[in-house]
Amino acid sequence: SVFSFEFEAGEKNKNLSTVQELYKTLIENEMDRKGLLVALGGGVVGDLAGFVASTYMRGIDVCQIPTSLLAQVDSSVGGKTGLNIGNLKNVIGTFYQPKFTYINIDALKTLPHSEFISGMAEVIKYSLIYDYDFLDYLIDNSEKILDKDNETLCYMVEKCIQIKADIVSKDEKEGGLRKILNFGHTFGHGVEKLCKISHGEAVSIGMNMAFK
Protein backbone atom coordinates (compact mmCIF):
# COMPACT_ATOMS: atom_id res chain seq x y z
CA SER A 1 0.00 0.00 0.00
CA VAL A 2 1.04 3.59 -0.65
CA PHE A 3 0.31 6.43 1.76
CA SER A 4 1.55 9.96 2.30
CA PHE A 5 2.54 12.23 5.17
CA GLU A 6 2.69 16.00 4.80
CA PHE A 7 3.97 18.71 7.11
CA GLU A 8 4.24 22.47 6.86
CA ALA A 9 7.39 23.72 5.13
CA GLY A 10 10.20 25.40 7.04
CA GLU A 11 13.13 24.78 9.38
CA LYS A 12 10.85 25.32 12.39
CA ASN A 13 9.17 21.98 11.65
CA LYS A 14 12.41 19.99 11.27
CA ASN A 15 12.05 18.75 14.82
CA LEU A 16 11.24 15.77 17.02
CA SER A 17 7.50 16.40 17.14
CA THR A 18 7.24 16.14 13.32
CA VAL A 19 9.41 13.02 13.45
CA GLN A 20 7.11 11.49 16.07
CA GLU A 21 4.06 12.21 13.88
CA LEU A 22 5.78 10.51 10.94
CA TYR A 23 6.74 7.47 13.08
CA LYS A 24 3.08 7.19 14.16
CA THR A 25 1.91 7.37 10.54
CA LEU A 26 4.34 4.60 9.53
CA ILE A 27 3.17 2.40 12.42
CA GLU A 28 -0.53 3.03 11.74
CA ASN A 29 0.01 2.04 8.09
CA GLU A 30 1.92 -1.08 9.15
CA MET A 31 5.15 -0.10 7.41
CA ASP A 32 7.64 -2.94 7.85
CA ARG A 33 11.37 -3.35 7.23
CA LYS A 34 10.74 -3.85 3.51
CA GLY A 35 9.10 -0.43 3.24
CA LEU A 36 10.45 2.50 1.20
CA LEU A 37 10.23 6.11 2.35
CA VAL A 38 10.18 8.64 -0.51
CA ALA A 39 11.26 12.17 0.41
CA LEU A 40 9.54 14.55 -2.03
CA GLY A 41 10.33 18.19 -1.28
CA GLY A 42 13.12 20.54 -0.28
CA GLY A 43 16.05 20.11 2.07
CA VAL A 44 13.97 20.04 5.25
CA VAL A 45 11.88 17.14 3.91
CA GLY A 46 14.99 15.25 2.81
CA ASP A 47 16.80 15.74 6.13
CA LEU A 48 13.81 14.68 8.18
CA ALA A 49 12.73 11.74 6.02
CA GLY A 50 16.32 10.51 5.88
CA PHE A 51 16.58 10.60 9.66
CA VAL A 52 13.29 8.73 10.12
CA ALA A 53 14.29 6.11 7.52
CA SER A 54 17.64 5.58 9.25
CA THR A 55 16.02 4.97 12.63
CA TYR A 56 12.60 3.38 11.96
CA MET A 57 12.94 -0.36 12.65
CA ARG A 58 16.71 0.28 12.76
CA GLY A 59 16.72 1.38 9.14
CA ILE A 60 14.45 1.18 6.11
CA ASP A 61 15.15 2.27 2.53
CA VAL A 62 14.78 5.93 1.56
CA CYS A 63 14.84 7.60 -1.83
CA GLN A 64 15.32 11.33 -2.27
CA ILE A 65 13.33 13.38 -4.80
CA PRO A 66 14.54 16.94 -4.15
CA THR A 67 12.41 19.73 -5.60
CA SER A 68 14.39 22.85 -4.57
CA LEU A 69 17.71 23.92 -6.11
CA LEU A 70 19.41 23.80 -2.72
CA ALA A 71 18.26 20.23 -2.13
CA GLN A 72 19.11 19.11 -5.67
CA VAL A 73 22.70 20.34 -5.58
CA ASP A 74 23.47 19.85 -1.92
CA SER A 75 21.37 18.34 0.84
CA SER A 76 19.92 15.34 -1.07
CA VAL A 77 23.43 14.10 -1.93
CA GLY A 78 25.91 12.74 0.61
CA GLY A 79 23.72 10.97 3.15
CA LYS A 80 23.55 13.55 5.95
CA THR A 81 20.28 13.69 7.86
CA GLY A 82 19.41 16.14 10.60
CA LEU A 83 16.92 17.62 13.07
CA ASN A 84 16.83 20.90 14.97
CA ILE A 85 16.27 21.30 18.70
CA GLY A 86 15.34 24.84 19.68
CA ASN A 87 17.95 27.15 18.17
CA LEU A 88 20.42 24.34 17.55
CA LYS A 89 20.50 23.35 13.88
CA ASN A 90 21.05 19.69 12.90
CA VAL A 91 22.13 18.80 16.44
CA ILE A 92 20.57 15.34 15.97
CA GLY A 93 21.29 13.34 12.83
CA THR A 94 22.77 10.32 11.11
CA PHE A 95 24.84 9.46 8.06
CA TYR A 96 22.47 7.38 5.91
CA GLN A 97 22.76 6.99 2.15
CA PRO A 98 19.56 6.89 0.08
CA LYS A 99 18.90 3.92 -2.20
CA PHE A 100 18.74 6.43 -5.03
CA THR A 101 18.20 10.13 -5.67
CA TYR A 102 15.93 11.24 -8.50
CA ILE A 103 16.35 14.81 -9.76
CA ASN A 104 14.05 16.51 -12.26
CA ILE A 105 15.16 20.05 -13.10
CA ASP A 106 11.64 20.95 -14.26
CA ALA A 107 10.80 21.24 -10.55
CA LEU A 108 13.13 24.27 -10.42
CA LYS A 109 10.82 26.15 -12.80
CA THR A 110 8.05 26.02 -10.20
CA LEU A 111 10.15 27.73 -7.49
CA PRO A 112 9.69 31.33 -6.38
CA HIS A 113 12.60 33.47 -7.64
CA SER A 114 13.91 34.04 -4.09
CA GLU A 115 14.01 30.28 -3.47
CA PHE A 116 15.96 29.68 -6.68
CA ILE A 117 18.48 32.44 -5.84
CA SER A 118 18.87 30.99 -2.34
CA GLY A 119 19.95 27.67 -3.88
CA MET A 120 22.49 29.43 -6.10
CA ALA A 121 24.57 30.22 -2.98
CA GLU A 122 25.36 26.51 -2.61
CA VAL A 123 26.12 26.24 -6.35
CA ILE A 124 28.61 29.11 -6.11
CA LYS A 125 30.08 27.51 -2.98
CA TYR A 126 31.02 24.40 -4.99
CA SER A 127 32.82 26.46 -7.61
CA LEU A 128 34.79 28.34 -4.93
CA ILE A 129 35.88 25.28 -2.95
CA TYR A 130 36.58 22.91 -5.83
CA ASP A 131 36.53 24.17 -9.42
CA TYR A 132 37.36 27.71 -10.61
CA ASP A 133 36.52 26.71 -14.21
CA PHE A 134 33.00 26.05 -12.98
CA LEU A 135 32.96 29.55 -11.43
CA ASP A 136 33.81 30.98 -14.87
CA TYR A 137 30.98 28.89 -16.34
CA LEU A 138 28.49 30.31 -13.82
CA ILE A 139 29.58 33.88 -14.57
CA ASP A 140 29.53 33.37 -18.36
CA ASN A 141 26.10 31.69 -18.26
CA SER A 142 24.44 33.76 -15.53
CA GLU A 143 21.64 34.99 -17.83
CA LYS A 144 20.83 31.47 -19.04
CA ILE A 145 20.78 30.27 -15.43
CA LEU A 146 18.34 33.01 -14.43
CA ASP A 147 16.22 32.22 -17.51
CA LYS A 148 16.24 28.57 -16.33
CA ASP A 149 17.57 27.30 -19.64
CA ASN A 150 17.27 23.49 -19.61
CA GLU A 151 20.73 22.58 -20.87
CA THR A 152 22.45 25.07 -18.57
CA LEU A 153 20.51 23.95 -15.48
CA CYS A 154 21.24 20.29 -16.27
CA TYR A 155 24.96 20.97 -16.54
CA MET A 156 25.00 23.13 -13.39
CA VAL A 157 23.10 20.66 -11.18
CA GLU A 158 25.05 17.66 -12.49
CA LYS A 159 28.38 19.44 -11.93
CA CYS A 160 27.50 20.21 -8.29
CA ILE A 161 26.45 16.61 -7.67
CA GLN A 162 29.69 15.31 -9.21
CA ILE A 163 31.75 17.59 -6.94
CA LYS A 164 29.82 16.63 -3.81
CA ALA A 165 29.84 12.91 -4.66
CA ASP A 166 33.59 13.06 -5.22
CA ILE A 167 34.18 14.74 -1.86
CA VAL A 168 31.79 12.44 0.05
CA SER A 169 33.21 9.28 -1.53
CA LYS A 170 36.63 10.28 -0.18
CA ASP A 171 35.34 11.29 3.28
CA GLU A 172 31.80 10.10 4.06
CA LYS A 173 31.80 10.85 7.80
CA GLU A 174 33.41 14.32 7.64
CA GLY A 175 36.77 13.32 9.12
CA GLY A 176 38.71 15.78 6.98
CA LEU A 177 38.12 16.76 3.33
CA ARG A 178 34.32 16.87 3.59
CA LYS A 179 34.62 19.85 5.95
CA ILE A 180 35.22 22.09 2.90
CA LEU A 181 31.50 21.67 2.14
CA ASN A 182 30.83 23.76 5.25
CA PHE A 183 32.45 26.83 3.68
CA GLY A 184 30.29 29.83 4.61
CA HIS A 185 28.15 27.75 6.97
CA THR A 186 29.81 28.50 10.30
CA PHE A 187 28.93 32.18 10.09
CA GLY A 188 25.95 31.37 7.87
CA HIS A 189 24.06 29.26 10.41
CA GLY A 190 24.40 32.03 12.99
CA VAL A 191 23.18 34.66 10.51
CA GLU A 192 20.30 32.39 9.45
CA LYS A 193 19.06 32.06 13.03
CA LEU A 194 19.57 35.67 14.11
CA CYS A 195 18.24 37.34 10.95
CA LYS A 196 15.55 34.74 10.13
CA ILE A 197 16.55 34.62 6.46
CA SER A 198 16.82 31.68 4.04
CA HIS A 199 19.67 29.19 4.31
CA GLY A 200 21.12 30.19 0.94
CA GLU A 201 21.06 33.91 1.69
CA ALA A 202 22.75 33.23 5.01
CA VAL A 203 25.43 31.05 3.40
CA SER A 204 26.21 33.73 0.81
CA ILE A 205 26.72 36.22 3.67
CA GLY A 206 28.71 33.58 5.58
CA MET A 207 31.04 33.03 2.61
CA ASN A 208 31.69 36.78 2.42
CA MET A 209 32.44 36.85 6.16
CA ALA A 210 34.75 33.83 5.86
CA PHE A 211 36.69 35.47 3.00
CA LYS A 212 37.15 38.61 5.08
C-alpha beads as a LAMMPS data file, in Angstrom:
LAMMPS data file: protein, C-alpha beads

212 atoms
211 bonds

1 atom types
1 bond types

-500.0 500.0 xlo xhi
-500.0 500.0 ylo yhi
-500.0 500.0 zlo zhi

Masses

1 110.0

Atoms # bond

1 1 1 0.000 0.000 0.000
2 1 1 1.036 3.593 -0.655
3 1 1 0.312 6.432 1.765
4 1 1 1.550 9.962 2.304
5 1 1 2.543 12.229 5.174
6 1 1 2.692 16.002 4.797
7 1 1 3.969 18.708 7.106
8 1 1 4.238 22.468 6.860
9 1 1 7.392 23.719 5.129
10 1 1 10.203 25.404 7.035
11 1 1 13.130 24.782 9.378
12 1 1 10.854 25.318 12.389
13 1 1 9.171 21.976 11.646
14 1 1 12.409 19.994 11.267
15 1 1 12.048 18.750 14.823
16 1 1 11.245 15.765 17.022
17 1 1 7.503 16.400 17.139
18 1 1 7.239 16.143 13.316
19 1 1 9.406 13.016 13.455
20 1 1 7.110 11.495 16.070
21 1 1 4.064 12.207 13.885
22 1 1 5.781 10.512 10.941
23 1 1 6.738 7.470 13.076
24 1 1 3.081 7.191 14.159
25 1 1 1.907 7.374 10.538
26 1 1 4.335 4.604 9.527
27 1 1 3.172 2.396 12.419
28 1 1 -0.534 3.027 11.741
29 1 1 0.006 2.044 8.090
30 1 1 1.922 -1.077 9.150
31 1 1 5.149 -0.097 7.410
32 1 1 7.639 -2.941 7.851
33 1 1 11.367 -3.346 7.229
34 1 1 10.739 -3.851 3.511
35 1 1 9.099 -0.429 3.241
36 1 1 10.449 2.495 1.204
37 1 1 10.228 6.113 2.351
38 1 1 10.176 8.637 -0.509
39 1 1 11.262 12.168 0.406
40 1 1 9.542 14.551 -2.030
41 1 1 10.328 18.192 -1.279
42 1 1 13.117 20.543 -0.276
43 1 1 16.048 20.110 2.067
44 1 1 13.975 20.040 5.251
45 1 1 11.878 17.145 3.915
46 1 1 14.993 15.250 2.812
47 1 1 16.801 15.738 6.131
48 1 1 13.809 14.685 8.184
49 1 1 12.726 11.738 6.023
50 1 1 16.321 10.513 5.883
51 1 1 16.577 10.604 9.662
52 1 1 13.294 8.726 10.115
53 1 1 14.295 6.105 7.522
54 1 1 17.645 5.583 9.245
55 1 1 16.022 4.971 12.634
56 1 1 12.605 3.383 11.958
57 1 1 12.938 -0.358 12.655
58 1 1 16.715 0.277 12.757
59 1 1 16.721 1.378 9.142
60 1 1 14.448 1.184 6.110
61 1 1 15.155 2.271 2.527
62 1 1 14.782 5.926 1.559
63 1 1 14.837 7.602 -1.826
64 1 1 15.323 11.332 -2.271
65 1 1 13.326 13.376 -4.801
66 1 1 14.545 16.936 -4.151
67 1 1 12.409 19.734 -5.603
68 1 1 14.390 22.846 -4.569
69 1 1 17.709 23.917 -6.113
70 1 1 19.408 23.803 -2.718
71 1 1 18.257 20.234 -2.127
72 1 1 19.111 19.111 -5.669
73 1 1 22.699 20.337 -5.579
74 1 1 23.473 19.852 -1.916
75 1 1 21.365 18.336 0.843
76 1 1 19.921 15.337 -1.072
77 1 1 23.428 14.097 -1.934
78 1 1 25.906 12.739 0.607
79 1 1 23.715 10.970 3.152
80 1 1 23.552 13.550 5.946
81 1 1 20.277 13.688 7.862
82 1 1 19.408 16.144 10.599
83 1 1 16.915 17.623 13.065
84 1 1 16.834 20.900 14.967
85 1 1 16.265 21.303 18.701
86 1 1 15.335 24.835 19.681
87 1 1 17.948 27.148 18.173
88 1 1 20.423 24.338 17.549
89 1 1 20.502 23.353 13.881
90 1 1 21.051 19.694 12.900
91 1 1 22.133 18.803 16.442
92 1 1 20.574 15.342 15.967
93 1 1 21.287 13.341 12.833
94 1 1 22.767 10.321 11.112
95 1 1 24.836 9.464 8.060
96 1 1 22.474 7.384 5.912
97 1 1 22.765 6.989 2.152
98 1 1 19.561 6.885 0.083
99 1 1 18.898 3.915 -2.204
100 1 1 18.736 6.429 -5.029
101 1 1 18.196 10.133 -5.672
102 1 1 15.927 11.240 -8.504
103 1 1 16.349 14.806 -9.760
104 1 1 14.051 16.513 -12.261
105 1 1 15.162 20.051 -13.103
106 1 1 11.638 20.955 -14.256
107 1 1 10.804 21.239 -10.550
108 1 1 13.133 24.267 -10.420
109 1 1 10.825 26.151 -12.796
110 1 1 8.052 26.024 -10.198
111 1 1 10.150 27.731 -7.487
112 1 1 9.691 31.334 -6.385
113 1 1 12.604 33.475 -7.637
114 1 1 13.913 34.044 -4.095
115 1 1 14.009 30.278 -3.465
116 1 1 15.961 29.680 -6.678
117 1 1 18.476 32.441 -5.837
118 1 1 18.872 30.988 -2.343
119 1 1 19.947 27.668 -3.878
120 1 1 22.485 29.433 -6.095
121 1 1 24.566 30.217 -2.980
122 1 1 25.365 26.507 -2.612
123 1 1 26.116 26.241 -6.349
124 1 1 28.607 29.114 -6.110
125 1 1 30.080 27.514 -2.976
126 1 1 31.022 24.404 -4.989
127 1 1 32.818 26.464 -7.610
128 1 1 34.785 28.344 -4.929
129 1 1 35.880 25.282 -2.955
130 1 1 36.580 22.909 -5.833
131 1 1 36.532 24.172 -9.415
132 1 1 37.357 27.709 -10.611
133 1 1 36.522 26.714 -14.211
134 1 1 32.995 26.048 -12.977
135 1 1 32.963 29.549 -11.430
136 1 1 33.813 30.984 -14.875
137 1 1 30.983 28.887 -16.342
138 1 1 28.493 30.313 -13.820
139 1 1 29.584 33.882 -14.571
140 1 1 29.531 33.368 -18.361
141 1 1 26.104 31.693 -18.261
142 1 1 24.435 33.762 -15.534
143 1 1 21.643 34.987 -17.835
144 1 1 20.829 31.469 -19.036
145 1 1 20.777 30.272 -15.430
146 1 1 18.341 33.011 -14.426
147 1 1 16.224 32.220 -17.514
148 1 1 16.244 28.574 -16.332
149 1 1 17.570 27.297 -19.639
150 1 1 17.273 23.486 -19.610
151 1 1 20.734 22.577 -20.873
152 1 1 22.446 25.072 -18.567
153 1 1 20.506 23.953 -15.478
154 1 1 21.237 20.289 -16.272
155 1 1 24.964 20.966 -16.539
156 1 1 25.002 23.126 -13.394
157 1 1 23.105 20.655 -11.179
158 1 1 25.050 17.664 -12.489
159 1 1 28.385 19.442 -11.926
160 1 1 27.500 20.214 -8.288
161 1 1 26.454 16.614 -7.671
162 1 1 29.690 15.313 -9.207
163 1 1 31.746 17.589 -6.942
164 1 1 29.817 16.634 -3.814
165 1 1 29.835 12.914 -4.664
166 1 1 33.594 13.061 -5.224
167 1 1 34.178 14.736 -1.859
168 1 1 31.785 12.445 0.047
169 1 1 33.208 9.278 -1.531
170 1 1 36.627 10.283 -0.182
171 1 1 35.344 11.292 3.277
172 1 1 31.798 10.102 4.062
173 1 1 31.797 10.849 7.803
174 1 1 33.411 14.324 7.643
175 1 1 36.775 13.321 9.122
176 1 1 38.708 15.784 6.981
177 1 1 38.124 16.762 3.333
178 1 1 34.317 16.870 3.588
179 1 1 34.621 19.848 5.945
180 1 1 35.222 22.085 2.898
181 1 1 31.504 21.668 2.136
182 1 1 30.832 23.757 5.254
183 1 1 32.452 26.830 3.682
184 1 1 30.294 29.825 4.615
185 1 1 28.154 27.746 6.965
186 1 1 29.813 28.497 10.303
187 1 1 28.926 32.181 10.088
188 1 1 25.948 31.373 7.872
189 1 1 24.057 29.263 10.410
190 1 1 24.402 32.034 12.987
191 1 1 23.185 34.656 10.513
192 1 1 20.298 32.392 9.449
193 1 1 19.057 32.065 13.029
194 1 1 19.572 35.669 14.111
195 1 1 18.242 37.339 10.953
196 1 1 15.554 34.737 10.134
197 1 1 16.552 34.622 6.463
198 1 1 16.821 31.681 4.042
199 1 1 19.673 29.185 4.310
200 1 1 21.115 30.188 0.940
201 1 1 21.062 33.908 1.686
202 1 1 22.753 33.227 5.010
203 1 1 25.427 31.046 3.396
204 1 1 26.210 33.731 0.811
205 1 1 26.724 36.219 3.674
206 1 1 28.711 33.581 5.581
207 1 1 31.036 33.033 2.615
208 1 1 31.692 36.777 2.420
209 1 1 32.438 36.849 6.156
210 1 1 34.750 33.827 5.860
211 1 1 36.686 35.470 3.000
212 1 1 37.146 38.609 5.078

Bonds

1 1 1 2
2 1 2 3
3 1 3 4
4 1 4 5
5 1 5 6
6 1 6 7
7 1 7 8
8 1 8 9
9 1 9 10
10 1 10 11
11 1 11 12
12 1 12 13
13 1 13 14
14 1 14 15
15 1 15 16
16 1 16 17
17 1 17 18
18 1 18 19
19 1 19 20
20 1 20 21
21 1 21 22
22 1 22 23
23 1 23 24
24 1 24 25
25 1 25 26
26 1 26 27
27 1 27 28
28 1 28 29
29 1 29 30
30 1 30 31
31 1 31 32
32 1 32 33
33 1 33 34
34 1 34 35
35 1 35 36
36 1 36 37
37 1 37 38
38 1 38 39
39 1 39 40
40 1 40 41
41 1 41 42
42 1 42 43
43 1 43 44
44 1 44 45
45 1 45 46
46 1 46 47
47 1 47 48
48 1 48 49
49 1 49 50
50 1 50 51
51 1 51 52
52 1 52 53
53 1 53 54
54 1 54 55
55 1 55 56
56 1 56 57
57 1 57 58
58 1 58 59
59 1 59 60
60 1 60 61
61 1 61 62
62 1 62 63
63 1 63 64
64 1 64 65
65 1 65 66
66 1 66 67
67 1 67 68
68 1 68 69
69 1 69 70
70 1 70 71
71 1 71 72
72 1 72 73
73 1 73 74
74 1 74 75
75 1 75 76
76 1 76 77
77 1 77 78
78 1 78 79
79 1 79 80
80 1 80 81
81 1 81 82
82 1 82 83
83 1 83 84
84 1 84 85
85 1 85 86
86 1 86 87
87 1 87 88
88 1 88 89
89 1 89 90
90 1 90 91
91 1 91 92
92 1 92 93
93 1 93 94
94 1 94 95
95 1 95 96
96 1 96 97
97 1 97 98
98 1 98 99
99 1 99 100
100 1 100 101
101 1 101 102
102 1 102 103
103 1 103 104
104 1 104 105
105 1 105 106
106 1 106 107
107 1 107 108
108 1 108 109
109 1 109 110
110 1 110 111
111 1 111 112
112 1 112 113
113 1 113 114
114 1 114 115
115 1 115 116
116 1 116 117
117 1 117 118
118 1 118 119
119 1 119 120
120 1 120 121
121 1 121 122
122 1 122 123
123 1 123 124
124 1 124 125
125 1 125 126
126 1 126 127
127 1 127 128
128 1 128 129
129 1 129 130
130 1 130 131
131 1 131 132
132 1 132 133
133 1 133 134
134 1 134 135
135 1 135 136
136 1 136 137
137 1 137 138
138 1 138 139
139 1 139 140
140 1 140 141
141 1 141 142
142 1 142 143
143 1 143 144
144 1 144 145
145 1 145 146
146 1 146 147
147 1 147 148
148 1 148 149
149 1 149 150
150 1 150 151
151 1 151 152
152 1 152 153
153 1 153 154
154 1 154 155
155 1 155 156
156 1 156 157
157 1 157 158
158 1 158 159
159 1 159 160
160 1 160 161
161 1 161 162
162 1 162 163
163 1 163 164
164 1 164 165
165 1 165 166
166 1 166 167
167 1 167 168
168 1 168 169
169 1 169 170
170 1 170 171
171 1 171 172
172 1 172 173
173 1 173 174
174 1 174 175
175 1 175 176
176 1 176 177
177 1 177 178
178 1 178 179
179 1 179 180
180 1 180 181
181 1 181 182
182 1 182 183
183 1 183 184
184 1 184 185
185 1 185 186
186 1 186 187
187 1 187 188
188 1 188 189
189 1 189 190
190 1 190 191
191 1 191 192
192 1 192 193
193 1 193 194
194 1 194 195
195 1 195 196
196 1 196 197
197 1 197 198
198 1 198 199
199 1 199 200
200 1 200 201
201 1 201 202
202 1 202 203
203 1 203 204
204 1 204 205
205 1 205 206
206 1 206 207
207 1 207 208
208 1 208 209
209 1 209 210
210 1 210 211
211 1 211 212
